[in-house]
Amino acid sequence: MEECPFCHCQLIGCDCRYEHLGLDPEQEPTFSEGLNDEQAERWDKILRGKGLIPYGKETRSE
Ligand SMILES: [Zn+2]
C-alpha cells in the first residue's frame, strides 16, 4: 500500500489530495465522484514533485 508523502497515512484513504488541490471533499461533485481526470492529473504531479511515483505509473527511463 502506498504511503502519502504528506501525512504518511494510506494514500488511498487520506484527504491530502483535496487539501493540495484546494477542493472541499464535503462538497459535490467531489463528495460523491472524487477527483476528475484533470484533478487526478494535478495530484499525480504533486506526488511526483514529492518524489512518489504513483503505483502502476512507473516510467523509469534512466
Ligand atoms: Zn495524506
N, CA, C, O and the ligand as a Tripos MOL2 file, in Angstrom:
@<TRIPOS>MOLECULE
protein
  249   247    63     0     0
PROTEIN
NO_CHARGES

@<TRIPOS>ATOM
      1 N           0.8500   -1.2010    0.0000 N.3       1 MET1
      2 CA          0.0000    0.0000    0.0000 C.3       1 MET1
      3 C           0.8840    1.2490    0.0000 C.2       1 MET1
      4 O           1.8950    1.3190    0.6980 O.2       1 MET1
      5 N           0.4810    2.2000   -0.7810 N.am      2 GLU2
      6 CA          1.2780    3.4160   -0.8640 C.3       2 GLU2
      7 C           1.0480    4.3140    0.3440 C.2       2 GLU2
      8 O          -0.0410    4.3740    0.9160 O.2       2 GLU2
      9 N           2.0970    4.9930    0.6980 N.am      3 GLU3
     10 CA          2.0220    5.9140    1.8260 C.3       3 GLU3
     11 C           2.0110    7.3430    1.2860 C.2       3 GLU3
     12 O           2.7900    7.7010    0.4030 O.2       3 GLU3
     13 N           1.1260    8.1290    1.8330 N.am      4 CYS4
     14 CA          1.0700    9.5230    1.4310 C.3       4 CYS4
     15 C           2.3280   10.2420    1.9040 C.2       4 CYS4
     16 O           2.6830   10.1410    3.0790 O.2       4 CYS4
     17 N           3.0160   10.9710    1.0120 N.am      5 PRO5
     18 CA          4.2430   11.6600    1.4090 C.3       5 PRO5
     19 C           3.9800   12.8760    2.2960 C.2       5 PRO5
     20 O           4.9160   13.4520    2.8500 O.2       5 PRO5
     21 N           2.7360   13.2610    2.4300 N.am      6 PHE6
     22 CA          2.4080   14.4410    3.2350 C.3       6 PHE6
     23 C           2.0270   14.0720    4.6600 C.2       6 PHE6
     24 O           2.5450   14.6590    5.6100 O.2       6 PHE6
     25 N           1.1270   13.1050    4.8180 N.am      7 CYS7
     26 CA          0.6480   12.7790    6.1630 C.3       7 CYS7
     27 C           1.0950   11.3820    6.6100 C.2       7 CYS7
     28 O           0.9010   11.0040    7.7660 O.2       7 CYS7
     29 N           1.6930   10.6180    5.6880 N.am      8 HIS8
     30 CA          2.1960    9.2780    5.9910 C.3       8 HIS8
     31 C           1.1080    8.2960    6.3960 C.2       8 HIS8
     32 O           1.3700    7.2910    7.0570 O.2       8 HIS8
     33 N          -0.1090    8.6030    5.9890 N.am      9 CYS9
     34 CA         -1.1780    7.6230    6.1200 C.3       9 CYS9
     35 C          -1.2970    6.8880    4.7850 C.2       9 CYS9
     36 O          -0.5490    7.1450    3.8420 O.2       9 CYS9
     37 N          -2.2460    5.9790    4.7370 N.am     10 GLN10
     38 CA         -2.5140    5.3240    3.4570 C.3      10 GLN10
     39 C          -2.9360    6.3640    2.4380 C.2      10 GLN10
     40 O          -3.8610    7.1450    2.6610 O.2      10 GLN10
     41 N          -2.2470    6.3530    1.3340 N.am     11 LEU11
     42 CA         -2.5140    7.3630    0.3110 C.3      11 LEU11
     43 C          -3.9650    7.3250   -0.1650 C.2      11 LEU11
     44 O          -4.5850    8.3590   -0.4170 O.2      11 LEU11
     45 N          -4.4820    6.1190   -0.2790 N.am     12 ILE12
     46 CA         -5.8360    5.9590   -0.8060 C.3      12 ILE12
     47 C          -6.8950    6.5200    0.1440 C.2      12 ILE12
     48 O          -7.9920    6.8810   -0.2830 O.2      12 ILE12
     49 N          -6.5610    6.5910    1.4230 N.am     13 GLY13
     50 CA         -7.5750    6.9850    2.3860 C.3      13 GLY13
     51 C          -7.4470    8.3930    2.9260 C.2      13 GLY13
     52 O          -8.3220    8.8590    3.6550 O.2      13 GLY13
     53 N          -6.3740    9.0740    2.5800 N.am     14 CYS14
     54 CA         -6.1580   10.3780    3.1940 C.3      14 CYS14
     55 C          -6.8000   11.4980    2.3750 C.2      14 CYS14
     56 O          -7.1910   11.3030    1.2250 O.2      14 CYS14
     57 N          -6.8950   12.6460    2.9820 N.am     15 ASP15
     58 CA         -7.5720   13.7800    2.3470 C.3      15 ASP15
     59 C          -6.5970   14.8280    1.8130 C.2      15 ASP15
     60 O          -7.0040   15.9220    1.4190 O.2      15 ASP15
     61 N          -5.3230   14.4900    1.8030 N.am     16 CYS16
     62 CA         -4.3230   15.4660    1.3580 C.3      16 CYS16
     63 C          -4.5740   15.9340   -0.0690 C.2      16 CYS16
     64 O          -4.3280   17.0900   -0.4120 O.2      16 CYS16
     65 N          -5.0600   15.0280   -0.8830 N.am     17 ARG17
     66 CA         -5.3010   15.3970   -2.2850 C.3      17 ARG17
     67 C          -6.2450   16.5830   -2.3780 C.2      17 ARG17
     68 O          -6.0500   17.4830   -3.1950 O.2      17 ARG17
     69 N          -7.2720   16.5760   -1.5320 N.am     18 TYR18
     70 CA         -8.2490   17.6630   -1.5730 C.3      18 TYR18
     71 C          -7.6290   18.9550   -1.0830 C.2      18 TYR18
     72 O          -7.8610   20.0370   -1.6230 O.2      18 TYR18
     73 N          -6.8420   18.8010   -0.0540 N.am     19 GLU19
     74 CA         -6.1740   19.9540    0.5160 C.3      19 GLU19
     75 C          -5.2400   20.6020   -0.5060 C.2      19 GLU19
     76 O          -5.2390   21.8170   -0.7020 O.2      19 GLU19
     77 N          -4.4500   19.7460   -1.1460 N.am     20 HIS20
     78 CA         -3.4440   20.2750   -2.0720 C.3      20 HIS20
     79 C          -4.0350   20.7470   -3.3840 C.2      20 HIS20
     80 O          -3.4170   21.5440   -4.0920 O.2      20 HIS20
     81 N          -5.2050   20.2750   -3.7150 N.am     21 LEU21
     82 CA         -5.8740   20.7330   -4.9340 C.3      21 LEU21
     83 C          -6.8430   21.8670   -4.6280 C.2      21 LEU21
     84 O          -7.4620   22.4210   -5.5360 O.2      21 LEU21
     85 N          -6.9750   22.2120   -3.3520 N.am     22 GLY22
     86 CA         -7.8800   23.2810   -2.9830 C.3      22 GLY22
     87 C          -9.3440   22.8930   -3.1180 C.2      22 GLY22
     88 O         -10.1960   23.7340   -3.4040 O.2      22 GLY22
     89 N          -9.6290   21.6080   -2.9110 N.am     23 LEU23
     90 CA        -11.0050   21.1300   -3.0340 C.3      23 LEU23
     91 C         -11.6030   20.8790   -1.6570 C.2      23 LEU23
     92 O         -10.8880   20.6570   -0.6790 O.2      23 LEU23
     93 N         -12.9130   20.9200   -1.6040 N.am     24 ASP24
     94 CA        -13.6150   20.5650   -0.3770 C.3      24 ASP24
     95 C         -14.2830   19.2080   -0.5730 C.2      24 ASP24
     96 O         -15.2560   19.0920   -1.3190 O.2      24 ASP24
     97 N         -13.7600   18.1800    0.0970 N.am     25 PRO25
     98 CA        -14.3010   16.8270   -0.1010 C.3      25 PRO25
     99 C         -15.7330   16.6610    0.3840 C.2      25 PRO25
    100 O         -16.3770   15.6530    0.0950 O.2      25 PRO25
    101 N         -16.2290   17.6400    1.1160 N.am     26 GLU26
    102 CA        -17.6130   17.5790    1.5980 C.3      26 GLU26
    103 C         -18.5920   18.1170    0.5670 C.2      26 GLU26
    104 O         -19.8060   17.9720    0.7110 O.2      26 GLU26
    105 N         -18.0540   18.7370   -0.4670 N.am     27 GLN27
    106 CA        -18.9360   19.3600   -1.4610 C.3      27 GLN27
    107 C         -19.0160   18.5370   -2.7320 C.2      27 GLN27
    108 O         -18.0580   17.8810   -3.1410 O.2      27 GLN27
    109 N         -20.1740   18.5930   -3.3340 N.am     28 GLU28
    110 CA        -20.3520   17.9500   -4.6370 C.3      28 GLU28
    111 C         -19.6850   18.7840   -5.7260 C.2      28 GLU28
    112 O         -19.6300   20.0060   -5.5970 O.2      28 GLU28
    113 N         -19.1740   18.1650   -6.8020 N.am     29 PRO29
    114 CA        -19.2670   16.7180   -7.0630 C.3      29 PRO29
    115 C         -18.1440   15.9120   -6.4230 C.2      29 PRO29
    116 O         -18.1120   14.6860   -6.5270 O.2      29 PRO29
    117 N         -17.2220   16.6100   -5.7570 N.am     30 THR30
    118 CA        -16.0790   15.8990   -5.1860 C.3      30 THR30
    119 C         -16.5180   14.8350   -4.1900 C.2      30 THR30
    120 O         -15.9370   13.7520   -4.1320 O.2      30 THR30
    121 N         -17.5450   15.1480   -3.4060 N.am     31 PHE31
    122 CA        -18.0010   14.2500   -2.3500 C.3      31 PHE31
    123 C         -18.3690   12.8810   -2.8980 C.2      31 PHE31
    124 O         -17.9580   11.8630   -2.3420 O.2      31 PHE31
    125 N         -19.1310   12.8440   -3.9690 N.am     32 SER32
    126 CA        -19.5850   11.5550   -4.4930 C.3      32 SER32
    127 C         -18.7270   11.0260   -5.6340 C.2      32 SER32
    128 O         -18.6940    9.8220   -5.8860 O.2      32 SER32
    129 N         -18.0440   11.9170   -6.3130 N.am     33 GLU33
    130 CA        -17.3080   11.4790   -7.5020 C.3      33 GLU33
    131 C         -15.8040   11.4780   -7.3400 C.2      33 GLU33
    132 O         -15.0910   10.8960   -8.1570 O.2      33 GLU33
    133 N         -15.3160   12.1210   -6.3010 N.am     34 GLY34
    134 CA        -13.8670   12.1690   -6.1300 C.3      34 GLY34
    135 C         -13.2280   13.0990   -7.1480 C.2      34 GLY34
    136 O         -13.8600   14.0280   -7.6510 O.2      34 GLY34
    137 N         -11.9770   12.8330   -7.4380 N.am     35 LEU35
    138 CA        -11.2650   13.6950   -8.3630 C.3      35 LEU35
    139 C         -11.6780   13.3990   -9.7950 C.2      35 LEU35
    140 O         -11.8800   12.2430  -10.1680 O.2      35 LEU35
    141 N         -11.8020   14.4470  -10.5900 N.am     36 ASN36
    142 CA        -11.9800   14.2030  -12.0180 C.3      36 ASN36
    143 C         -10.6050   13.9890  -12.6490 C.2      36 ASN36
    144 O          -9.5810   14.0750  -11.9710 O.2      36 ASN36
    145 N         -10.5930   13.7170  -13.9310 N.am     37 ASP37
    146 CA         -9.3300   13.3740  -14.5840 C.3      37 ASP37
    147 C          -8.2880   14.4740  -14.4580 C.2      37 ASP37
    148 O          -7.1120   14.2160  -14.2010 O.2      37 ASP37
    149 N          -8.7420   15.6870  -14.6410 N.am     38 GLU38
    150 CA         -7.8200   16.8140  -14.5960 C.3      38 GLU38
    151 C          -7.2500   16.9970  -13.1830 C.2      38 GLU38
    152 O          -6.0690   17.2980  -13.0080 O.2      38 GLU38
    153 N          -8.1120   16.8100  -12.1870 N.am     39 GLN39
    154 CA         -7.6550   16.9360  -10.7980 C.3      39 GLN39
    155 C          -6.7250   15.7910  -10.4270 C.2      39 GLN39
    156 O          -5.7310   15.9880   -9.7280 O.2      39 GLN39
    157 N          -7.0560   14.5920  -10.9000 N.am     40 ALA40
    158 CA         -6.2080   13.4380  -10.6390 C.3      40 ALA40
    159 C          -4.8220   13.6290  -11.2440 C.2      40 ALA40
    160 O          -3.8070   13.2380  -10.6680 O.2      40 ALA40
    161 N          -4.8120   14.2330  -12.4040 N.am     41 GLU41
    162 CA         -3.5470   14.5200  -13.0840 C.3      41 GLU41
    163 C          -2.7090   15.5110  -12.2760 C.2      41 GLU41
    164 O          -1.4970   15.3480  -12.1400 O.2      41 GLU41
    165 N          -3.3660   16.5280  -11.7490 N.am     42 ARG42
    166 CA         -2.6550   17.5240  -10.9330 C.3      42 ARG42
    167 C          -2.1250   16.9010   -9.6540 C.2      42 ARG42
    168 O          -1.0040   17.1920   -9.2360 O.2      42 ARG42
    169 N          -2.9170   16.0540   -9.0370 N.am     43 TRP43
    170 CA         -2.4940   15.3770   -7.8130 C.3      43 TRP43
    171 C          -1.3030   14.4690   -8.1090 C.2      43 TRP43
    172 O          -0.3530   14.3890   -7.3300 O.2      43 TRP43
    173 N          -1.3750   13.8040   -9.2280 N.am     44 ASP44
    174 CA         -0.2900   12.9490   -9.6740 C.3      44 ASP44
    175 C           1.0210   13.7330   -9.7760 C.2      44 ASP44
    176 O           2.0820   13.2640   -9.3630 O.2      44 ASP44
    177 N           0.9160   14.9270  -10.3330 N.am     45 LYS45
    178 CA          2.1120   15.7670  -10.4960 C.3      45 LYS45
    179 C           2.6330   16.2390   -9.1450 C.2      45 LYS45
    180 O           3.8430   16.3290   -8.9350 O.2      45 LYS45
    181 N           1.7130   16.5390   -8.2290 N.am     46 ILE46
    182 CA          2.1150   16.9610   -6.8920 C.3      46 ILE46
    183 C           2.8780   15.8270   -6.2110 C.2      46 ILE46
    184 O           3.9180   16.0480   -5.5920 O.2      46 ILE46
    185 N           2.3460   14.6080   -6.3350 N.am     47 LEU47
    186 CA          3.0040   13.4460   -5.7380 C.3      47 LEU47
    187 C           4.3850   13.2290   -6.3410 C.2      47 LEU47
    188 O           5.3530   12.9580   -5.6300 O.2      47 LEU47
    189 N           4.4590   13.3490   -7.6260 N.am     48 ARG48
    190 CA          5.7510   13.1820   -8.2930 C.3      48 ARG48
    191 C           6.7330   14.2360   -7.8300 C.2      48 ARG48
    192 O           7.9220   13.9680   -7.6580 O.2      48 ARG48
    193 N           6.2210   15.4390   -7.6300 N.am     49 GLY49
    194 CA          7.0570   16.5140   -7.1250 C.3      49 GLY49
    195 C           7.6140   16.2040   -5.7490 C.2      49 GLY49
    196 O           8.6890   16.6740   -5.3770 O.2      49 GLY49
    197 N           6.8640   15.4010   -4.9930 N.am     50 LYS50
    198 CA          7.3190   14.9840   -3.6670 C.3      50 LYS50
    199 C           8.1820   13.7310   -3.7370 C.2      50 LYS50
    200 O           8.7070   13.2700   -2.7240 O.2      50 LYS50
    201 N           8.3220   13.1920   -4.9300 N.am     51 GLY51
    202 CA          9.1920   12.0400   -5.1000 C.3      51 GLY51
    203 C           8.4750   10.7040   -5.0760 C.2      51 GLY51
    204 O           9.1140    9.6520   -5.0990 O.2      51 GLY51
    205 N           7.1600   10.7390   -5.0300 N.am     52 LEU52
    206 CA          6.4080    9.5000   -5.0280 C.3      52 LEU52
    207 C           5.8840    9.2130   -6.4310 C.2      52 LEU52
    208 O           5.2340   10.0460   -7.0640 O.2      52 LEU52
    209 N           6.1900    8.0080   -6.8900 N.am     53 ILE53
    210 CA          5.6440    7.5910   -8.1800 C.3      53 ILE53
    211 C           4.4030    6.7650   -7.9040 C.2      53 ILE53
    212 O           4.5020    5.6740   -7.3420 O.2      53 ILE53
    213 N           3.2460    7.2580   -8.2840 N.am     54 PRO54
    214 CA          2.0050    6.5110   -8.0210 C.3      54 PRO54
    215 C           2.0610    5.1000   -8.5850 C.2      54 PRO54
    216 O           2.6110    4.8580   -9.6590 O.2      54 PRO54
    217 N           1.4900    4.1950   -7.8460 N.am     55 TYR55
    218 CA          1.5200    2.7830   -8.2030 C.3      55 TYR55
    219 C           1.0240    2.5540   -9.6240 C.2      55 TYR55
    220 O          -0.0040    3.0930  -10.0350 O.2      55 TYR55
    221 N           1.7710    1.7460  -10.3620 N.am     56 GLY56
    222 CA          1.3580    1.3820  -11.7090 C.3      56 GLY56
    223 C           1.7140    2.4290  -12.7570 C.2      56 GLY56
    224 O           1.4040    2.2680  -13.9370 O.2      56 GLY56
    225 N           2.3660    3.5010  -12.3190 N.am     57 LYS57
    226 CA          2.7020    4.5510  -13.2840 C.3      57 LYS57
    227 C           4.2070    4.7640  -13.3600 C.2      57 LYS57
    228 O           4.6770    5.8440  -13.7180 O.2      57 LYS57
    229 N           4.9340    3.7480  -13.0290 N.am     58 GLU58
    230 CA          6.3880    3.8980  -13.0510 C.3      58 GLU58
    231 C           6.8910    3.9860  -14.4770 C.2      58 GLU58
    232 O           6.6140    3.1300  -15.3180 O.2      58 GLU58
    233 N           7.6200    5.0220  -14.7120 N.am     59 THR59
    234 CA          8.2020    5.1830  -16.0340 C.3      59 THR59
    235 C           9.6690    5.5130  -15.8460 C.2      59 THR59
    236 O          10.1000    6.6540  -16.0120 O.2      59 THR59
    237 N          10.4100    4.4980  -15.5000 N.am     60 ARG60
    238 CA         11.8460    4.7010  -15.2830 C.3      60 ARG60
    239 C          12.5780    4.6550  -16.6090 C.2      60 ARG60
    240 O          12.6330    3.6200  -17.2730 O.2      60 ARG60
    241 N          13.1300    5.7720  -16.9750 N.am     61 SER61
    242 CA         13.8340    5.8130  -18.2490 C.3      61 SER61
    243 C          15.3250    6.0230  -18.0320 C.2      61 SER61
    244 O          16.0870    6.1110  -18.9940 O.2      61 SER61
    245 N          15.7420    6.1030  -16.7820 N.am     62 GLU62
    246 CA         17.1550    6.3510  -16.5120 C.3      62 GLU62
    247 C          17.9550    5.0520  -16.4500 C.2      62 GLU62
    248 O          19.1660    5.0830  -16.2310 O.2      62 GLU62
    249 ZN         -2.0800   12.3490    3.1250 Zn       63 ZN63
@<TRIPOS>BOND
     1     1     2 1
     2     2     3 1
     3     3     4 2
     4     3     5 am
     5     5     6 1
     6     6     7 1
     7     7     8 2
     8     7     9 am
     9     9    10 1
    10    10    11 1
    11    11    12 2
    12    11    13 am
    13    13    14 1
    14    14    15 1
    15    15    16 2
    16    15    17 am
    17    17    18 1
    18    18    19 1
    19    19    20 2
    20    19    21 am
    21    21    22 1
    22    22    23 1
    23    23    24 2
    24    23    25 am
    25    25    26 1
    26    26    27 1
    27    27    28 2
    28    27    29 am
    29    29    30 1
    30    30    31 1
    31    31    32 2
    32    31    33 am
    33    33    34 1
    34    34    35 1
    35    35    36 2
    36    35    37 am
    37    37    38 1
    38    38    39 1
    39    39    40 2
    40    39    41 am
    41    41    42 1
    42    42    43 1
    43    43    44 2
    44    43    45 am
    45    45    46 1
    46    46    47 1
    47    47    48 2
    48    47    49 am
    49    49    50 1
    50    50    51 1
    51    51    52 2
    52    51    53 am
    53    53    54 1
    54    54    55 1
    55    55    56 2
    56    55    57 am
    57    57    58 1
    58    58    59 1
    59    59    60 2
    60    59    61 am
    61    61    62 1
    62    62    63 1
    63    63    64 2
    64    63    65 am
    65    65    66 1
    66    66    67 1
    67    67    68 2
    68    67    69 am
    69    69    70 1
    70    70    71 1
    71    71    72 2
    72    71    73 am
    73    73    74 1
    74    74    75 1
    75    75    76 2
    76    75    77 am
    77    77    78 1
    78    78    79 1
    79    79    80 2
    80    79    81 am
    81    81    82 1
    82    82    83 1
    83    83    84 2
    84    83    85 am
    85    85    86 1
    86    86    87 1
    87    87    88 2
    88    87    89 am
    89    89    90 1
    90    90    91 1
    91    91    92 2
    92    91    93 am
    93    93    94 1
    94    94    95 1
    95    95    96 2
    96    95    97 am
    97    97    98 1
    98    98    99 1
    99    99   100 2
   100    99   101 am
   101   101   102 1
   102   102   103 1
   103   103   104 2
   104   103   105 am
   105   105   106 1
   106   106   107 1
   107   107   108 2
   108   107   109 am
   109   109   110 1
   110   110   111 1
   111   111   112 2
   112   111   113 am
   113   113   114 1
   114   114   115 1
   115   115   116 2
   116   115   117 am
   117   117   118 1
   118   118   119 1
   119   119   120 2
   120   119   121 am
   121   121   122 1
   122   122   123 1
   123   123   124 2
   124   123   125 am
   125   125   126 1
   126   126   127 1
   127   127   128 2
   128   127   129 am
   129   129   130 1
   130   130   131 1
   131   131   132 2
   132   131   133 am
   133   133   134 1
   134   134   135 1
   135   135   136 2
   136   135   137 am
   137   137   138 1
   138   138   139 1
   139   139   140 2
   140   139   141 am
   141   141   142 1
   142   142   143 1
   143   143   144 2
   144   143   145 am
   145   145   146 1
   146   146   147 1
   147   147   148 2
   148   147   149 am
   149   149   150 1
   150   150   151 1
   151   151   152 2
   152   151   153 am
   153   153   154 1
   154   154   155 1
   155   155   156 2
   156   155   157 am
   157   157   158 1
   158   158   159 1
   159   159   160 2
   160   159   161 am
   161   161   162 1
   162   162   163 1
   163   163   164 2
   164   163   165 am
   165   165   166 1
   166   166   167 1
   167   167   168 2
   168   167   169 am
   169   169   170 1
   170   170   171 1
   171   171   172 2
   172   171   173 am
   173   173   174 1
   174   174   175 1
   175   175   176 2
   176   175   177 am
   177   177   178 1
   178   178   179 1
   179   179   180 2
   180   179   181 am
   181   181   182 1
   182   182   183 1
   183   183   184 2
   184   183   185 am
   185   185   186 1
   186   186   187 1
   187   187   188 2
   188   187   189 am
   189   189   190 1
   190   190   191 1
   191   191   192 2
   192   191   193 am
   193   193   194 1
   194   194   195 1
   195   195   196 2
   196   195   197 am
   197   197   198 1
   198   198   199 1
   199   199   200 2
   200   199   201 am
   201   201   202 1
   202   202   203 1
   203   203   204 2
   204   203   205 am
   205   205   206 1
   206   206   207 1
   207   207   208 2
   208   207   209 am
   209   209   210 1
   210   210   211 1
   211   211   212 2
   212   211   213 am
   213   213   214 1
   214   214   215 1
   215   215   216 2
   216   215   217 am
   217   217   218 1
   218   218   219 1
   219   219   220 2
   220   219   221 am
   221   221   222 1
   222   222   223 1
   223   223   224 2
   224   223   225 am
   225   225   226 1
   226   226   227 1
   227   227   228 2
   228   227   229 am
   229   229   230 1
   230   230   231 1
   231   231   232 2
   232   231   233 am
   233   233   234 1
   234   234   235 1
   235   235   236 2
   236   235   237 am
   237   237   238 1
   238   238   239 1
   239   239   240 2
   240   239   241 am
   241   241   242 1
   242   242   243 1
   243   243   244 2
   244   243   245 am
   245   245   246 1
   246   246   247 1
   247   247   248 2
@<TRIPOS>SUBSTRUCTURE
     1 MET1         2 RESIDUE 1 A MET
     2 GLU2         6 RESIDUE 1 A GLU
     3 GLU3        10 RESIDUE 1 A GLU
     4 CYS4        14 RESIDUE 1 A CYS
     5 PRO5        18 RESIDUE 1 A PRO
     6 PHE6        22 RESIDUE 1 A PHE
     7 CYS7        26 RESIDUE 1 A CYS
     8 HIS8        30 RESIDUE 1 A HIS
     9 CYS9        34 RESIDUE 1 A CYS
    10 GLN10       38 RESIDUE 1 A GLN
    11 LEU11       42 RESIDUE 1 A LEU
    12 ILE12       46 RESIDUE 1 A ILE
    13 GLY13       50 RESIDUE 1 A GLY
    14 CYS14       54 RESIDUE 1 A CYS
    15 ASP15       58 RESIDUE 1 A ASP
    16 CYS16       62 RESIDUE 1 A CYS
    17 ARG17       66 RESIDUE 1 A ARG
    18 TYR18       70 RESIDUE 1 A TYR
    19 GLU19       74 RESIDUE 1 A GLU
    20 HIS20       78 RESIDUE 1 A HIS
    21 LEU21       82 RESIDUE 1 A LEU
    22 GLY22       86 RESIDUE 1 A GLY
    23 LEU23       90 RESIDUE 1 A LEU
    24 ASP24       94 RESIDUE 1 A ASP
    25 PRO25       98 RESIDUE 1 A PRO
    26 GLU26      102 RESIDUE 1 A GLU
    27 GLN27      106 RESIDUE 1 A GLN
    28 GLU28      110 RESIDUE 1 A GLU
    29 PRO29      114 RESIDUE 1 A PRO
    30 THR30      118 RESIDUE 1 A THR
    31 PHE31      122 RESIDUE 1 A PHE
    32 SER32      126 RESIDUE 1 A SER
    33 GLU33      130 RESIDUE 1 A GLU
    34 GLY34      134 RESIDUE 1 A GLY
    35 LEU35      138 RESIDUE 1 A LEU
    36 ASN36      142 RESIDUE 1 A ASN
    37 ASP37      146 RESIDUE 1 A ASP
    38 GLU38      150 RESIDUE 1 A GLU
    39 GLN39      154 RESIDUE 1 A GLN
    40 ALA40      158 RESIDUE 1 A ALA
    41 GLU41      162 RESIDUE 1 A GLU
    42 ARG42      166 RESIDUE 1 A ARG
    43 TRP43      170 RESIDUE 1 A TRP
    44 ASP44      174 RESIDUE 1 A ASP
    45 LYS45      178 RESIDUE 1 A LYS
    46 ILE46      182 RESIDUE 1 A ILE
    47 LEU47      186 RESIDUE 1 A LEU
    48 ARG48      190 RESIDUE 1 A ARG
    49 GLY49      194 RESIDUE 1 A GLY
    50 LYS50      198 RESIDUE 1 A LYS
    51 GLY51      202 RESIDUE 1 A GLY
    52 LEU52      206 RESIDUE 1 A LEU
    53 ILE53      210 RESIDUE 1 A ILE
    54 PRO54      214 RESIDUE 1 A PRO
    55 TYR55      218 RESIDUE 1 A TYR
    56 GLY56      222 RESIDUE 1 A GLY
    57 LYS57      226 RESIDUE 1 A LYS
    58 GLU58      230 RESIDUE 1 A GLU
    59 THR59      234 RESIDUE 1 A THR
    60 ARG60      238 RESIDUE 1 A ARG
    61 SER61      242 RESIDUE 1 A SER
    62 GLU62      246 RESIDUE 1 A GLU
    63 ZN63       249 GROUP 0 **** ****
